[in-house]
Amino acid sequence: MTPDILCIGSILWDIIGRAPAAMRLGSDVPGRITRLPGGVAMNIAMTLRRFGMTPALLTAIGRDAEGDELVAACDRMGLLTGYVYRSDDLPTDRYMAIEGANGLIAAVADAHSLEAAGDKILRPLEDGRLGSDVRPWAGLIALDGNLTEALLSEIAASPVFAAADLRVAPASPGKAERLLPLLAHPTATLYVNLEEANILSKAQSSTAPEAAAALLARGASRVLVTNGGYVSAEGHRDVGVIEDIPPPVLVARVTGAGDTFMAAHIVEEIRGAGRKAALAAALRAAADYVSYSGD
């Protein structure tokens, strides 16, 4: 089966503890703990698949029991795992988060195996299976910021990515600076929240439209900036900045919301939606996602 988008980056197990009460440092409360396939690239791929697309995964997954379970789960969802780098000596990555009624309390991302695998995950784009230097992949790529800064710099300059429609998301504000090499990439669209946008633009914008304009001024070709339940923005170097506000909802979860927004926006554009319609649809999808508790 031929993929219609490549999802490159973190595919791991999400271990999420959620409580209906507001939490603070040292809180010990009843709640629910789940283990589900996750990671930025995985969350995007799952949403794309629900919208009818066929994503291929480029990542590192260990040959341990957790890795076998993860690959099997991806296969059951219809995600293409034939291009995944399976490591004999690296364990499968994991992410752990605690969420309360007042949002994300704390999280730890253990993506060391993905970082250690480095450019091995990109081999299908170089050896002819998906592309090469002379015939680069010319379709969509969803790229997440869990890759190392060195590898992201390599991607920014690599001929195998020169023809791709790159859609880029940071893994977290703490890793946002890793995306600096891709900021001025001519075919890259950056999907960031307000905090990440300020880190990349070296500015202190107070709203998403201001942050989008600041990123364009720093050389970005195209950006989408979200800000929770407040106004979000899409900025394009040639046509300026537009904005919209997400529908108000009761927030039941937050992990994966940005990835859902990005995937929904990609799908709407593939379907032919204009800038305003695509932004509005992505905001609705993210709002639906955060309002669903799964109970």
N, C-alpha and C positions, 0 to 999 in steps of 0.2 A: 504494500500500500504506500502511495506517495503522500508525504506530509504536505499540508498547505501552510504550516508555520512551524518554526523551530523554537523551542523553549530551552534556553541555555542558562544553567545556574543550579540553584539549590533545590534538590529533591530529597526530602528527609522525613522523619517521623515528628509530627507535632504532638507534644504532650501538654495539654492545656487544662489548667484548673480554673473553674469559674464558680463564683459565689454570687448570690443575689444581693448580698449586703455590701455597703461601702466598706473599704478596707484601708488599713494604714500599716506602718511598720510594726511587725510582730503580731498581726491579726491571725487568729486561728479560728476559722469558721467552717460550717458545713457547706458543701457544694458538690459539683460534679467534676470528675477528671476523665478526659477523653484522650485517646491516642488515634490520630488520623494521619494519612499522608499529607505532607505540607511542604513548606519552603516557598520562596517567592516564585520560582519557575513552575513548581507543582501547582500552586494555587491558580496561577494564570492559566496553565494548561487545562486544569479541571474545568474552569469556567468556560474556556474556549470550546472544550469538548461538549459541554452542556448546550452550547449555542450551535452545535453541529459541525464544528471544525475538526480537523484531524492533526493534532500536534505531535511532533516528534520531540523526545527528550534528549538533551545532551547534558550529561552530568556525570558524577562519580557516585557509585553505590557499591558498598562492600559485598564480598561473597560470604557474608555471615548469614545467620538465620534471619536477622532483622532485614537484611538486604533482600533476601529471597522473598520474604513476605511483602516488602515494599514493591518490588518488581511485579509480583503477582497481582497486587492491588492495582497498580498502574495498568497492567494488561486487561484486567476485568473492566476498567473504565474506558477502554478503547484508546489509550495513549500508546504511542509507538515507542517501545523500549529497545529496539534493535540497535540503536546507535549509542546506548549508554556504556560508559567505561566502567567495567566491573573490576574492582581491585581485590587482589588476593590478600593484601596485608593492611588495608585501611578499613576501619570499621564504618558502618553506615552512620551518617550524621543524624543529629537530633536537635530539637528546639523545645524549650520548656518555658511556659508563660503562666502567670497568675493574673486573672482578671476579676475585678469586683464591679459593683454597681457604679463605681466612680471611675471605671476605665481600666486600662492596663496598669497593673501595680509593679510588675517586674518581669523580665524575661532574660533568658540565657540562650544564645544560639551557639551550638557546637557544630560548626561547619568546617572543622579542621581537615577532614578528608577531602572535601571539594577543593580547598586551598592547596593541599599537598599534591593533588592530582594535576593541577596546573593545566598546561595546554594539551594534555592527553585527551581531555574531553572534547577538544576541537578537531580531532583527527578526521572524522567523517566529512568535515568541510574542506579538508586539504587533500585527501587521498582519492577523490573522485566519487565516493559514495553519495555525497550531497553537493560537492563542488570541488573546485581547485583554484589555483592561482590564475589559470587561463580561462576557466569557466566558473566564476564565482556564483554562489547561491544568490539568486536575484529576487527572492521572495521576502516574506515577513520573518523577522526574528524578534522574539521577546527575550531580553537580556537582563539578568538581575545582578545587583551589586554585591553579591556574596563572593564573586571572583576577586582575586587579589588585584591590587593596583597595578602590578607589573603585567598581569594578564589582560586587564582592561586597556592598558596602554598599548599592548601588542594588538589587541582587537581594533583599536582606534586607527592604527596605521597599516593594518593587514589588508592586502589585496583581496583576500577571500571574503572580506566583509564589504568591499567597496561598492557592490551593486545592491546590497540588502536594504530593505526598509527596516531600520533598527528602532525598536521600541524599548526604552531603557527605564528600569526602576531600581532605586537604591534599596538595599536590604533593610536599612535602618538609618536614622540620623547619624549614628556613630560611624557609619560606613559611607556617608554621602560623599565625602571628599574623594573617595576612590573613583567617582565618576568624572572628575575634572578632565581627564584626557579625552572623554567623549563629548564634552560640553559643546565644542565647536564642530563636531562631526557633521558633514553636510546632509546626511540622510537620517540623523538620529532625532527621535522625539523623546524627551525626558518627561517622565511621570513622577512628580515629587510632591511632598506636602510642604506647608509653609516653612517649617523649621529646616527641612532639607534644602529648599530653594534659597533660604538665607545663607546657609553654609556654602552653597555653590556659587552664589552671586557676590559673596562677601558684603552683603547689605543687611539692613535691619528693617525690611519691609514689614508693615503691620497687617497687610491684606494680601490675598492671593493675586489680584490683578497687579498690584504694585510689584510683587515678587516676580510675576511672569515678565513684566516689562524690564525688570532688573536683569533677569537671565538673558533676555534677548539682547540687552545692551552689552552683556558680557560675551556675546558671540554665538549663543544658542540659535539653532534654526527653528526649533519648535518645542514648546513646553506645555505641560498641563500641571497646574498647581492646585491642590486641594487644601482645605482648612477645616476638617471636621464638619460640623453642621453649618458653618459660615460660608460665605461666597467663595466659589472656586473659579478658576480662570483657565482659558486656553490662549496661548500666545503664539503667533507665527511671524517670522521675520518680515515677510512681505506684506502682511495684511493686518498686523496689529493684534490687540488683545480683546477677547470677548469674555463675558462672565455669566455665571448662573448660580443659583443657590439650591442646595439639595432639599428634598422634601423633609419636613420634620418627622422624626420617628423616635420611638423609645429604644435606646441602644441596649442590646442584649449581649453583644460581642464586638470585638474590634480587630482581633488578629485576622489578617487576610483581606480587610476591607479595601485597602489600596490596590491590591492585586486584582480584586474583583472589578474595581473601577477601571483599571487599565485594560483588562480583557474585554469588558463590555464595550469600551470605547473603540477598541480595535475591530470588534465584530460589527458595530454600527457603521464604521467607515467602510468596511468590506461590503456591507449591504447598500452603500451609496448615500448614507446620510451626510448632510452638510455639517459644517462646524458646530452650529448651535444645537442642532438636533442630536448629534453624536455626544456632545457634552451633557446635555440634559438626560439622555438615555443612560449614560454611564453613571451619573449621579443617582438616578433612580435605582439602578442595579446595586450600587454600593449601599444605598439606604435600605433596600430590601434585605441585603445580606446582613447588615449590622443589627437589624431589628428581629432577626430569626434566632431564637435561642437553641433550637434543635430538640427541645423537650416535648 
